[in-house]
Amino acid sequence: GLIGVSVNGSELSEGGATTVSGEEGVEVEVTVQNQGESTENGVAVAVTVEGNTLKGEIDEIGAGEEATATIPLTPTPQGEVTLQVEAEPVPGEQVTENNEASYTLLVE
C-alpha cells in the first residue's frame, strides 16, 4: 500500500497543491508498506506527470515494513502539474485501492 509521497523533502497531500523549487531538479520519494505476510521483491513504483511515466523499484520489503523508492522527474516540470503515483500490485495482492494517489505540484 502507498503510505506517503514527498517531493524534494516536502510531504504531498491529496486535495491541495504543494510548492517546491525546481532549481536543482525534482525528486519524488514514494513510501510503500508491505501489508502482506511475506517478503516482497522487486516492487514497482510509477510516477506519471504530463503523460510521461517514470518508474522506480524497491528491491525488497519485509512483511509489515516500509521502504522508499526515489524517482527523479526528468525533464524537470515547470508550473502546476499533476502527479499520478502508483505502487504496482504484487502477485497475489487482494486489496489494490490503496496503491494509487494523485497530487498537485507547483514547481517554481
C-alpha positions in Angstrom: 0.0 0.0 0.0 1.0 3.6 -0.7 2.0 5.2 2.6 3.3 8.7 1.6 4.8 10.7 -1.2 7.1 13.6 -0.9 9.0 15.8 -3.4 12.4 17.2 -2.5 11.6 16.5 1.1 8.1 18.2 1.2 5.3 15.8 2.0 2.4 15.9 -0.5 -1.3 15.7 0.4 -4.2 14.9 -1.8 -6.6 17.9 -2.4 -4.0 20.7 -2.0 -1.1 22.0 -4.1 2.5 21.7 -2.7 5.1 24.2 -3.9 8.7 23.1 -4.5 11.7 24.6 -6.1 12.8 23.0 -9.4 16.1 24.8 -9.4 18.2 21.6 -8.6 15.7 19.2 -10.1 12.7 17.4 -8.7 12.8 14.0 -7.0 9.7 12.1 -5.9 10.1 9.9 -2.9 7.4 7.2 -2.8 7.0 5.2 0.5 5.3 1.9 0.3 4.3 -0.5 3.0 4.2 -4.3 2.6 0.8 -5.1 4.1 1.1 -8.8 3.4 2.6 -11.7 5.4 5.7 -12.4 3.2 8.7 -10.5 1.9 8.1 -8.9 -1.5 10.9 -8.4 -4.0 11.1 -6.0 -7.0 8.1 -3.8 -6.0 7.5 -1.5 -9.0 6.5 2.1 -8.4 5.4 4.5 -11.1 5.0 8.3 -11.3 3.2 9.8 -14.2 3.5 13.6 -14.9 2.3 15.3 -18.1 1.8 12.0 -19.8 5.3 10.8 -19.0 5.6 7.7 -16.8 8.8 7.3 -14.8 9.4 4.0 -13.0 11.3 3.0 -9.9 11.7 -0.2 -8.0 12.1 -1.2 -4.3 14.4 -4.2 -4.2 12.9 -5.8 -1.1 10.2 -5.1 1.6 9.8 -7.4 4.6 6.3 -8.2 5.8 4.8 -5.2 7.6 7.8 -3.0 6.7 8.1 0.2 4.7 10.5 1.2 2.0 11.0 4.2 -0.3 11.7 4.5 -4.0 13.2 7.8 -5.3 12.3 8.8 -8.8 13.8 11.9 -10.4 11.4 13.8 -12.7 13.2 14.3 -16.0 12.7 16.6 -17.6 12.0 18.8 -14.6 8.4 20.0 -14.9 7.5 23.7 -14.6 4.4 25.4 -13.2 1.4 23.4 -11.9 1.4 19.7 -12.7 -0.5 16.6 -11.5 1.4 13.6 -10.3 -0.2 10.2 -10.5 1.6 7.8 -8.2 1.1 4.1 -8.2 2.7 1.2 -6.3 2.0 -1.6 -8.8 0.3 -4.7 -7.3 2.4 -7.7 -6.3 1.4 -11.3 -7.2 -1.5 -12.4 -5.0 -2.3 -8.9 -3.8 -6.0 -8.7 -2.9 -6.5 -5.1 -2.0 -5.2 -2.5 -4.5 -7.4 0.5 -3.8 -4.6 1.9 -1.5 -1.9 1.6 -4.2 -2.7 4.9 -6.1 -2.9 8.6 -5.3 -3.0 11.9 -7.2 -1.3 15.1 -6.1 -1.0 18.7 -7.4 2.6 20.0 -7.5 3.6 23.6 -8.2 7.2 23.8 -9.4 8.8 27.2 -9.2 
